[in-house]
């Protein structure tokens, strides 16, 4: 089992920055890929970014590339999502997830999920 706990959500003005954290615990050795997804009200959960825990290689969705950065600290078993130049469209609940599959961008490819953290961007 893998436990994921997100933190760092809150309210931020458009153009601002926010960093989310995802602390992992449990037997996550079988889940080499960590991802971030988000879900806005009335919309489906969408892929945001992923990182390989071993290599640090990353992949980001087109909608956030150039504004968001994903990274990991293996010593702390934590994955970060640094968000900048935030827009109102970035308002959503952000979820951390763990997968066995590299380049997993679909929710069905992730086995473990956190409870989510709300990010609200006001204009």
HELIX and SHEET records of a PDB file:
HELIX    1   1 UNK A   28  UNK A   30  5                                   3    
HELIX    2   2 UNK A   88  UNK A   90  5                                   3    
HELIX    3   3 UNK A  107  UNK A  109  5                                   3    
SHEET    1   A 4 UNK A   2  UNK A   7  0                                        
SHEET    2   A 4 UNK A  18  UNK A  26 -1                                        
SHEET    3   A 4 UNK A  78  UNK A  83 -1                                        
SHEET    4   A 4 UNK A  68  UNK A  73 -1                                        
SHEET    1   B 6 UNK A  10  UNK A  13  0                                        
SHEET    2   B 6 UNK A 117  UNK A 122  1                                        
SHEET    3   B 6 UNK A  92  UNK A  99 -1                                        
SHEET    4   B 6 UNK A  33  UNK A  39 -1                                        
SHEET    5   B 6 UNK A  46  UNK A  52 -1                                        
SHEET    6   B 6 UNK A  58  UNK A  60 -1                                        
SHEET    1   C 4 UNK A  10  UNK A  13  0                                        
SHEET    2   C 4 UNK A 117  UNK A 122  1                                        
SHEET    3   C 4 UNK A  92  UNK A  99 -1                                        
SHEET    4   C 4 UNK A 112  UNK A 113 -1                                        
END                                                                             
